[in-house]
Amino acid sequence: MQALTGMSEKVVENILTELFYQNVIQNYQVINYIAFTTAGIKKFVYETIQDKKAFHKNIGNKIRERLSDFNKLETARHFELAGDTPAVFSLYKKKLKMLNQFPHFLIR
């Protein structure tokens, strides 16, 4: 969260703690995973975002720039929601290249 927001660890921790005590998010102790307590709250928060395409593109860019080891498919999902097809295919190609380095995992 710190890498995406640019906020200090302490500020992020305080915000997450307050959201937890207000029953907006579930326990956030799992690294890089925050879950809303209900789908309704998640939908409400998402609906308040004015420009969703710009939001997702911004998130995708921050992930790509600041978290190089982050899940490529999740990053691609943000670019897909932003309508940035070249970025999506670029990330898919990187994921495929990575998987091809370990072909024994692809055989079932």
C-alpha positions in Angstrom: 0.0 0.0 0.0 2.8 2.4 0.8 4.3 1.9 -2.7 1.0 2.6 -4.4 -0.1 5.6 -2.3 3.3 7.2 -1.5 2.2 7.4 2.1 4.4 6.4 5.0 3.9 2.9 6.5 2.6 4.5 9.7 -0.1 6.6 7.9 -1.2 3.5 5.9 -1.4 1.5 9.1 -3.5 4.1 10.8 -5.9 4.3 7.9 -6.3 0.5 7.6 -6.7 0.2 11.4 -9.5 2.8 11.4 -11.2 1.1 8.4 -11.0 -2.2 10.2 -12.5 -0.8 13.4 -15.3 0.8 11.4 -16.0 -2.6 9.9 -15.3 -1.4 6.3 -12.5 -3.9 5.6 -11.6 -7.3 7.0 -8.5 -8.1 8.9 -5.7 -6.7 6.7 -2.7 -8.5 8.2 -2.2 -10.5 5.0 0.4 -8.6 2.9 -1.0 -6.9 -0.2 -4.5 -8.0 0.4 -7.4 -5.9 1.7 -11.0 -7.1 1.5 -14.1 -5.2 2.1 -16.5 -6.6 4.7 -19.4 -6.6 2.2 -19.8 -6.4 -1.6 -22.1 -3.4 -1.1 -19.3 -1.4 0.5 -16.9 -2.3 -2.2 -19.4 -1.4 -4.9 -20.2 1.9 -3.1 -16.5 2.9 -2.9 -15.9 1.9 -6.6 -19.0 3.9 -7.8 -17.6 7.1 -6.2 -14.6 7.0 -8.6 -15.4 9.5 -11.3 -13.1 8.3 -14.1 -12.6 4.6 -13.7 -10.5 4.2 -16.8 -8.0 6.8 -15.5 -8.1 5.3 -12.1 -7.2 1.8 -13.3 -4.5 3.1 -15.7 -3.0 5.1 -12.8 -3.0 1.9 -10.6 -1.5 -0.2 -13.4 1.2 2.4 -13.9 2.1 2.6 -10.2 2.2 -1.2 -9.9 4.4 -1.5 -13.0 6.8 1.3 -11.8 7.0 0.6 -8.1 6.2 -3.1 -7.7 8.1 -5.0 -10.5 7.5 -8.4 -8.9 3.7 -7.9 -8.6 1.3 -10.4 -10.3 1.5 -9.6 -14.0 -2.1 -10.8 -14.6 -3.5 -8.6 -11.9 -1.6 -5.6 -13.3 -2.9 -6.5 -16.8 -6.4 -6.5 -15.4 -6.0 -2.9 -14.4 -4.8 -1.9 -17.9 -7.7 -3.9 -19.4 -10.2 -2.0 -17.4 -8.4 1.2 -18.5 -8.8 0.2 -22.2 -5.0 0.1 -22.7 -4.7 -3.0 -24.9 -1.0 -2.6 -25.8 -0.1 -2.6 -22.0 -2.3 -5.7 -21.5 -0.6 -7.7 -24.2 2.9 -6.5 -23.1 2.2 -7.9 -19.6 0.7 -11.1 -21.0 3.9 -11.6 -23.1 6.1 -11.1 -20.0 4.0 -13.6 -18.1 4.2 -16.2 -20.9 8.0 -15.6 -21.2 8.3 -16.3 -17.5 6.1 -19.4 -17.7 8.2 -20.7 -20.6 11.2 -20.7 -18.4 9.5 -23.4 -16.3 7.8 -25.6 -18.9 7.5 -28.5 -16.4 4.9 -26.5 -14.5 2.7 -26.4 -17.6 2.5 -30.1 -18.1 -0.3 -31.9 -16.3 
